[in-house]
Amino acid sequence: SAYSTIVNVTTQSATTPTPTATLSANPTSITTGSSTTLIWSSTNATSCTASNAWTGTKATSGSQTLSPTTTTTTTTTYTLSCTGAGGTTTKSVTVTVTATADTTAPTISSRVVSNTTATATRITVTSNESVTTTLRYGLTGTTLTTTITSSTQGTTHAFTLENLARRTTYAYQVTLRDAAGNTTTSSITTFTTSARFPKPPKVENLSATAGSVILTWTNPTYEYTQTIRIYRRTIDTILDTPDATSRIATLPAGTTTYTDTTTSQGTTYHYTIFTYDDQSIYSDPVHIAFTTGTDTVVVNPPTPPTPPSTGGGSSGGSVVTTGGSTPTTPTTPTTPTTPTTPTTPTSTTTYPPLTRPLGLGSRGDDVTTLQQMLAQDPTIYQGEITGYGAVGPSTRAQLNTLYAGTTTTPPTASGLTPEKRALILDQIRLLQEQVKLLLQQLTLLLQRGVV
């Protein structure tokens, strides 16, 4: 007979192996600046990746030497992850890094002074490590009283020193400080600011007053100033650069005033002053505007009234007016009958008193009054006078006694004595001679083109 055999077979699927990995460090404790070596290996892995204290793709086995740095003692962790068909496995190792004390002071690589002008300079300091830099400076090595400190750490710091004095030697010193507190201080070194400004300084305190237009100013102390040049315009624009067509005067250095006599009534003039140095470099401009008013400016004394036929003479003159008023013509005085023995005029004309000193260049109504007083008596006022000398307190008092606020009748017993009158006449004649001399000098200056 036939037999049948039945066989039962059990099958089992293949298992994918899980990756394995090892990671170690040698040594595991170091000091700052020392090294440690990481060693790793893996099985069933196709790639490995580093993380934490190290990064990047790594081989499935290998080694790497590292030198961790730190300023404080710390524990550093290194992690390695290896991946295969069976998954991922991760290993980590720690290394203790002990910080060592920094006792080395920084060093100064260079100190450079540059861009020095009359009022500023630049000092650049470089070092071998990152530091904070402090600069101190002053007029001497023992007076380094001004301090500047860098706001951040770095190996290069540049300091700009401003508002320095012209043509002056300064002393300076720098100190470096690193993160550990170590410091280095340089020796004391000097630098000297330039004597010249990039351009000459401008005039100061410019003002304008009436009397045609009188400009006054103060000059800065600067030995290279050569000339002072004045420009004038009637248009309402600021002159920022010199314009030869507007220049009215070129004055020597040291001049502090200028009188513009070529002005018209009721006109606004815009004046600009530049200083020039010996290299023809000009300063910043200084501006001022002035409007001429209605004040009377007397250049020559008024013509005295024609005297009676009994004797005496007259002198000519003119009045130049920049305003709207003309001096009142005094009434006709009586000429003394005996010129060689002067007597007091007998007219009853009175004038306001003279209250201020008068001299060459004085202008105003009181100058007109003085001329009218003098015109009352041809023995006092002789010939054409185109200016006036000095009228001081004594002369002014006597003239006021004669003409101001009182009638010009002959003096009484309590009035002016012949001796006092003769003294006044002598003073007035002396003033006339002074005026003539000044006019001669002015004419000579005009001929030379100085004024």
BELZI-V341469 format. One record per backbone hydrogen bond with DSSP energy under -1.0 kcal/mol. CO is the residue of the C=O (numbers start at 1). NH is the residue of the N-H. E is the energy in kcal/mol with one decimal. If there is no record, write none. Layout:
BEGIN
CO_NH_E + CO_NH_E
END
This chain:
BEGIN
20_43_-2.3 + 22_41_-1.7 + 24_39_-2.6 + 26_37_-2.1 + 28_96_-2.9 + 30_98_-2.7 + 31_34_-2.7 + 36_66_-3.1 + 37_26_-1.9 + 38_64_-2.1 + 39_24_-2.4 + 40_62_-2.5 + 41_22_-2.7 + 43_20_-2.0 + 47_83_-2.8 + 48_58_-2.9 + 49_81_-2.7 + 51_79_-1.8 + 56_50_-3.2 + 58_48_-1.2 + 62_40_-2.8 + 64_38_-3.4 + 66_36_-2.6 + 74_97_-3.4 + 76_95_-3.0 + 77_53_-2.4 + 78_93_-2.4 + 79_51_-2.1 + 80_91_-2.7 + 81_49_-2.7 + 82_89_-2.8 + 83_46_-3.4 + 83_47_-1.5 + 84_87_-1.6 + 87_84_-3.2 + 89_82_-2.9 + 91_80_-3.2 + 93_78_-2.9 + 95_76_-3.5 + 96_30_-3.0 + 97_74_-2.7 + 98_32_-2.6 + 107_128_-1.5 + 110_126_-2.1 + 112_124_-2.7 + 114_122_-2.2 + 117_194_-1.8 + 119_164_-2.9 + 120_117_-3.1 + 121_161_-2.6 + 122_114_-3.0 + 123_159_-3.2 + 124_112_-2.5 + 125_157_-2.8 + 126_109_-2.3 + 126_110_-1.3 + 131_154_-2.1 + 132_177_-1.6 + 133_150_-2.8 + 134_175_-2.4 + 135_148_-2.9 + 136_173_-2.2 + 137_146_-2.2 + 138_171_-3.0 + 140_143_-1.3 + 143_145_-2.0 + 146_137_-2.4 + 148_135_-3.5 + 154_131_-2.3 + 155_127_-2.3 + 157_125_-3.4 + 159_123_-2.9 + 161_121_-2.0 + 168_193_-2.5 + 170_191_-2.2 + 171_138_-2.2 + 172_189_-2.6 + 173_136_-2.6 + 174_186_-2.9 + 175_134_-2.5 + 176_184_-2.0 + 177_132_-2.5 + 178_181_-1.7 + 182_178_-2.4 + 184_176_-3.3 + 189_172_-3.2 + 191_170_-3.3 + 194_167_-2.0 + 204_218_-2.8 + 207_216_-2.1 + 209_214_-3.0 + 212_211_-1.4 + 213_260_-3.1 + 214_209_-2.0 + 215_258_-2.3 + 216_207_-2.4 + 218_204_-2.8 + 222_225_-1.6 + 224_278_-1.2 + 226_253_-1.4 + 227_276_-2.7 + 228_251_-3.4 + 229_274_-2.2 + 230_248_-2.8 + 230_249_-1.4 + 231_272_-2.3 + 233_270_-3.6 + 235_237_-2.1 + 243_246_-2.0 + 246_232_-2.9 + 249_230_-2.5 + 251_228_-2.8 + 252_255_-1.8 + 256_217_-2.0 + 258_215_-3.3 + 260_213_-1.5 + 267_292_-2.4 + 269_290_-2.5 + 270_233_-2.2 + 271_288_-2.0 + 272_231_-2.8 + 273_286_-1.2 + 274_229_-2.8 + 275_283_-2.1 + 276_226_-3.8 + 276_227_-1.5 + 277_280_-1.8 + 281_277_-2.2 + 286_273_-2.1 + 288_271_-3.2 + 290_269_-3.4 + 308_311_-1.4 + 318_300_-1.3 + 338_341_-1.6 + 351_405_-1.1 + 358_391_-3.3 + 359_362_-2.5 + 364_368_-1.4 + 365_369_-2.3 + 366_370_-2.1 + 367_371_-2.3 + 368_372_-2.3 + 369_373_-2.5 + 370_374_-2.5 + 371_375_-2.0 + 373_376_-1.3 + 374_377_-1.3 + 377_380_-1.9 + 377_381_-2.6 + 385_301_-1.4 + 391_358_-1.4 + 392_396_-2.7 + 393_397_-2.3 + 394_398_-2.1 + 395_399_-2.6 + 396_400_-2.3 + 397_401_-2.0 + 398_402_-2.1 + 399_403_-3.1 + 400_404_-1.4 + 403_351_-2.1 + 407_409_-1.4 + 412_415_-1.8 + 417_421_-2.4 + 418_422_-2.5 + 419_423_-2.0 + 420_424_-2.3 + 421_425_-2.5 + 422_426_-2.2 + 423_427_-2.2 + 424_428_-2.6 + 425_429_-2.5 + 426_430_-2.1 + 427_431_-2.1 + 428_432_-2.2 + 429_433_-2.0 + 430_434_-2.1 + 431_435_-2.4 + 432_436_-2.4 + 433_437_-2.1 + 434_438_-2.3 + 435_439_-2.6 + 436_440_-2.0 + 437_441_-2.1 + 438_442_-2.5 + 439_443_-2.5 + 440_444_-2.0 + 441_445_-2.1 + 442_446_-2.4 + 443_447_-2.3 + 444_448_-1.7 + 445_450_-2.1
END
